[in-house]
Amino acid sequence: MFSIYEVLPEILELWGANLQTQVPSKKVTSTTREMPTALFLLRCTEIGISISELDLLTIGMVLDIWTEKSNDGVKYSKVAGQAEFDKF
Protein backbone atom coordinates (compact mmCIF):
# COMPACT_ATOMS: atom_id res chain seq x y z
CA MET A 1 0.00 0.00 0.00
CA PHE A 2 1.15 3.50 -0.80
CA SER A 3 0.73 6.40 1.54
CA ILE A 4 -0.89 9.50 0.10
CA TYR A 5 2.24 11.40 1.08
CA GLU A 6 4.34 9.13 -1.14
CA VAL A 7 2.27 9.60 -4.30
CA LEU A 8 1.04 13.15 -3.75
CA PRO A 9 4.14 14.86 -5.22
CA GLU A 10 3.85 12.78 -8.39
CA ILE A 11 0.11 13.46 -8.65
CA LEU A 12 0.69 17.19 -8.26
CA GLU A 13 3.45 17.12 -10.88
CA LEU A 14 1.21 15.30 -13.36
CA TRP A 15 -1.72 17.56 -12.58
CA GLY A 16 0.44 20.64 -13.10
CA ALA A 17 1.58 19.28 -16.45
CA ASN A 18 -2.02 18.83 -17.49
CA LEU A 19 -2.87 22.40 -16.58
CA GLN A 20 -0.25 23.82 -18.94
CA THR A 21 -1.45 24.18 -22.48
CA GLN A 22 -0.01 25.42 -25.73
CA VAL A 23 -3.41 26.32 -27.15
CA PRO A 24 -3.59 30.01 -28.05
CA SER A 25 -6.40 32.07 -26.63
CA LYS A 26 -9.45 32.55 -28.86
CA LYS A 27 -9.86 36.01 -27.40
CA VAL A 28 -8.65 38.54 -29.96
CA THR A 29 -9.07 41.71 -27.94
CA SER A 30 -9.49 42.35 -24.27
CA THR A 31 -12.79 43.58 -22.93
CA THR A 32 -12.40 46.90 -21.21
CA ARG A 33 -16.04 47.48 -20.37
CA GLU A 34 -16.77 47.57 -16.67
CA MET A 35 -19.94 46.15 -15.19
CA PRO A 36 -21.41 48.45 -12.56
CA THR A 37 -23.08 46.94 -9.52
CA ALA A 38 -26.55 47.89 -10.74
CA LEU A 39 -26.04 46.04 -14.03
CA PHE A 40 -24.66 42.99 -12.23
CA LEU A 41 -27.68 42.91 -9.91
CA LEU A 42 -29.97 43.27 -12.95
CA ARG A 43 -28.29 40.24 -14.53
CA CYS A 44 -28.85 38.33 -11.27
CA THR A 45 -32.55 39.15 -11.18
CA GLU A 46 -32.89 38.18 -14.87
CA ILE A 47 -31.76 34.65 -14.03
CA GLY A 48 -33.56 34.46 -10.69
CA ILE A 49 -30.63 34.71 -8.29
CA SER A 50 -31.44 36.38 -4.97
CA ILE A 51 -29.06 38.51 -2.93
CA SER A 52 -28.70 35.75 -0.32
CA GLU A 53 -27.76 33.23 -3.02
CA LEU A 54 -24.92 35.48 -4.19
CA ASP A 55 -22.93 34.37 -1.14
CA LEU A 56 -22.71 30.92 -2.74
CA LEU A 57 -21.67 32.06 -6.24
CA THR A 58 -18.75 33.89 -7.80
CA ILE A 59 -19.16 36.71 -10.30
CA GLY A 60 -17.87 34.39 -13.01
CA MET A 61 -20.47 31.76 -12.17
CA VAL A 62 -23.26 34.34 -12.38
CA LEU A 63 -22.01 35.58 -15.75
CA ASP A 64 -21.73 31.99 -17.04
CA ILE A 65 -25.31 31.26 -15.96
CA TRP A 66 -26.52 34.47 -17.60
CA THR A 67 -24.66 33.62 -20.83
CA GLU A 68 -26.14 30.12 -20.91
CA LYS A 69 -29.61 31.59 -20.35
CA SER A 70 -29.14 33.81 -23.38
CA ASN A 71 -28.24 30.71 -25.42
CA ASP A 72 -31.47 28.91 -24.46
CA GLY A 73 -33.27 30.14 -27.58
CA VAL A 74 -30.69 28.68 -29.97
CA LYS A 75 -32.11 25.92 -32.18
CA TYR A 76 -29.62 23.30 -33.32
CA SER A 77 -30.03 21.50 -36.65
CA LYS A 78 -28.87 18.22 -35.07
CA VAL A 79 -28.75 17.24 -31.43
CA ALA A 80 -26.51 14.39 -30.28
CA GLY A 81 -28.29 11.28 -29.09
CA GLN A 82 -27.18 8.43 -26.83
CA ALA A 83 -25.39 6.67 -29.69
CA GLU A 84 -23.18 9.71 -30.33
CA PHE A 85 -22.38 10.05 -26.64
CA ASP A 86 -21.47 6.35 -26.49
CA LYS A 87 -19.09 6.82 -29.44
CA PHE A 88 -17.55 9.82 -27.73
C-alpha positions in Angstrom: 0.0 0.0 0.0 1.1 3.5 -0.8 0.7 6.4 1.5 -0.9 9.5 0.1 2.2 11.4 1.1 4.3 9.1 -1.1 2.3 9.6 -4.3 1.0 13.1 -3.7 4.1 14.9 -5.2 3.8 12.8 -8.4 0.1 13.5 -8.6 0.7 17.2 -8.3 3.4 17.1 -10.9 1.2 15.3 -13.4 -1.7 17.6 -12.6 0.4 20.6 -13.1 1.6 19.3 -16.4 -2.0 18.8 -17.5 -2.9 22.4 -16.6 -0.2 23.8 -18.9 -1.4 24.2 -22.5 0.0 25.4 -25.7 -3.4 26.3 -27.2 -3.6 30.0 -28.0 -6.4 32.1 -26.6 -9.4 32.6 -28.9 -9.9 36.0 -27.4 -8.6 38.5 -30.0 -9.1 41.7 -27.9 -9.5 42.3 -24.3 -12.8 43.6 -22.9 -12.4 46.9 -21.2 -16.0 47.5 -20.4 -16.8 47.6 -16.7 -19.9 46.2 -15.2 -21.4 48.5 -12.6 -23.1 46.9 -9.5 -26.6 47.9 -10.7 -26.0 46.0 -14.0 -24.7 43.0 -12.2 -27.7 42.9 -9.9 -30.0 43.3 -12.9 -28.3 40.2 -14.5 -28.8 38.3 -11.3 -32.5 39.1 -11.2 -32.9 38.2 -14.9 -31.8 34.6 -14.0 -33.6 34.5 -10.7 -30.6 34.7 -8.3 -31.4 36.4 -5.0 -29.1 38.5 -2.9 -28.7 35.7 -0.3 -27.8 33.2 -3.0 -24.9 35.5 -4.2 -22.9 34.4 -1.1 -22.7 30.9 -2.7 -21.7 32.1 -6.2 -18.8 33.9 -7.8 -19.2 36.7 -10.3 -17.9 34.4 -13.0 -20.5 31.8 -12.2 -23.3 34.3 -12.4 -22.0 35.6 -15.7 -21.7 32.0 -17.0 -25.3 31.3 -16.0 -26.5 34.5 -17.6 -24.7 33.6 -20.8 -26.1 30.1 -20.9 -29.6 31.6 -20.4 -29.1 33.8 -23.4 -28.2 30.7 -25.4 -31.5 28.9 -24.5 -33.3 30.1 -27.6 -30.7 28.7 -30.0 -32.1 25.9 -32.2 -29.6 23.3 -33.3 -30.0 21.5 -36.6 -28.9 18.2 -35.1 -28.7 17.2 -31.4 -26.5 14.4 -30.3 -28.3 11.3 -29.1 -27.2 8.4 -26.8 -25.4 6.7 -29.7 -23.2 9.7 -30.3 -22.4 10.0 -26.6 -21.5 6.4 -26.5 -19.1 6.8 -29.4 -17.6 9.8 -27.7 
